[in-house]
Amino acid sequence: MQLSTLGIACAVIVVGSGPGLTHSKGLYATETEAWQRAEQIGCNSIHQNNGRWMPCADERELHQQLRKQ
């Protein structure tokens, strides 16, 4: 049985949407966007991660707040 190119692409998308998805939803290009999200989820600060901005003081706090949602 052969997998089509589309089937392989779909498998990559499904596998790629695991725990790392939180990071892609939590990274923002601007401080303003990160502050807006921080306020939405109950954080009082933001931080940088590889040149991008994330809500909350650190990733641990971000994950704690996201679990409350």
ZISULUR-V275185 format. One record per backbone hydrogen bond with DSSP energy under -1.0 kcal/mol. NH is the residue of the N-H (numbers start at 1). CO is the residue of the C=O. If there is no record, write none. Layout:
nh->(NH/NH)
co->(CO/CO)
This chain:
nh->(8/9/10/11/12/13/14/15/16/17/21/22/24/25/26/27/28/34/35/36/37/38/39/40/41/43/47/49/52/53/54/56/62/63/64/65/66/67)
co->(4/5/6/7/8/9/10/11/12/14/18/19/20/21/22/23/53/30/31/32/33/34/35/36/37/38/54/52/49/28/47/45/58/59/60/61/62/63)
